[in-house]
Amino acid sequence: MKRESELYGPVKALLQRQGYEVKGEVGKADLVARRGDEAPVIVELKLKISLTLFHQAVARLALSDLVYIAVPRPAGPQARRALKDNLALCRRLGLGFITVREDGVTEVLCDPGSALPRRNPKARARLLRDFDRLRGDPNDGGATRYGIVTGYRQDALRCAAYLAEHGAGKGSVVAKAVGVKPATRIMAENHYGWFERVDKGIYALTQAGRAGLVHWAESWEE
């Protein structure tokens, strides 16, 4: 779709099927629909999701609780992910969300209403585990020169520091020495390319691992 007017017809037809009288460009609203003495339905039509669109839609909530945004139905995996995120935002803001396909088929993804997002206890528990695992505050709310410091990376750095000082070692010995219980798994996974297995259960440090210790020198000790 190249023009917002191409969205108007399908959305108007959707509302007319529900018994609404529909008019376009009423005041500052792109579309207004009325049905008897009910609160009016207001729809903001845009060719893509933007912060401006959400600003406009939220402003229309001063006129009616029944405010929708309507955009072309996106295609592609990234677009679908963005669609999911924007749908969650609409629900958070109390807005309705309509998509229109190229063939004019409309889909109401959510209706207006104040609905708080559902809590995810598992995700919160994972967040708190990550918090407790991270030693110190190495990220200062952002990224270091080489990226984000995670608890996993800090554990890998502790294993790497032990190997750098003591040479190749058995996973269980490294785990006990540095206080990292999953040391064997971390070295076996070798996510950063820092370790190599030299014998059964025994690991050594690679050149990449030595470089990692230099790059992340201030990131793993409190």
Rosetta blueprint (number, residue, H / E / L):
1 M L
2 K L
3 R L
4 E L
5 S H
6 E H
7 L H
8 Y H
9 G H
10 P H
11 V H
12 K H
13 A H
14 L H
15 L H
16 Q H
17 R L
18 Q L
19 G L
20 Y L
21 E E
22 V E
23 K E
24 G E
25 E E
26 V E
27 G L
28 K L
29 A E
30 D E
31 L E
32 V E
33 A E
34 R E
35 R L
36 G L
37 D L
38 E L
39 A L
40 P L
41 V E
42 I E
43 V E
44 E E
45 L E
46 K L
47 L L
48 K L
49 I L
50 S L
51 L H
52 T H
53 L H
54 F H
55 H H
56 Q H
57 A H
58 V H
59 A H
60 R H
61 L L
62 A L
63 L L
64 S L
65 D L
66 L E
67 V E
68 Y E
69 I E
70 A E
71 V E
72 P E
73 R L
74 P L
75 A L
76 G L
77 P H
78 Q H
79 A H
80 R H
81 R H
82 A H
83 L H
84 K H
85 D H
86 N H
87 L H
88 A H
89 L H
90 C H
91 R H
92 R H
93 L H
94 G L
95 L L
96 G E
97 F E
98 I E
99 T E
100 V E
101 R L
102 E L
103 D L
104 G L
105 V L
106 T E
107 E E
108 V E
109 L E
110 C E
111 D L
112 P L
113 G L
114 S L
115 A L
116 L L
117 P L
118 R L
119 R L
120 N L
121 P H
122 K H
123 A H
124 R H
125 A H
126 R H
127 L H
128 L H
129 R H
130 D H
131 F H
132 D H
133 R H
134 L L
135 R L
136 G L
137 D L
138 P L
139 N L
140 D L
141 G L
142 G L
143 A L
144 T E
145 R L
146 Y L
147 G E
148 I L
149 V L
150 T L
151 G H
152 Y H
153 R H
154 Q H
155 D H
156 A H
157 L H
158 R H
159 C H
160 A H
161 A H
162 Y H
163 L H
164 A H
165 E H
166 H H
167 G L
168 A L
169 G E
170 K E
171 G H
172 S H
173 V H
174 V H
175 A H
176 K H
177 A H
178 V H
179 G L
180 V L
181 K L
182 P L
183 A H
184 T H
185 R H
186 I H
187 M H
188 A H
189 E H
190 N L
191 H L
192 Y L
193 G L
194 W L
195 F E
196 E E
197 R E
198 V E
199 D E
200 K L
201 G L
202 I E
203 Y E
204 A E
205 L E
206 T L
207 Q H
208 A H
209 G H
210 R H
211 A H
212 G H
213 L H
214 V H
215 H H
216 W L
217 A L
218 E L
219 S L
220 W L
221 E L
222 E L
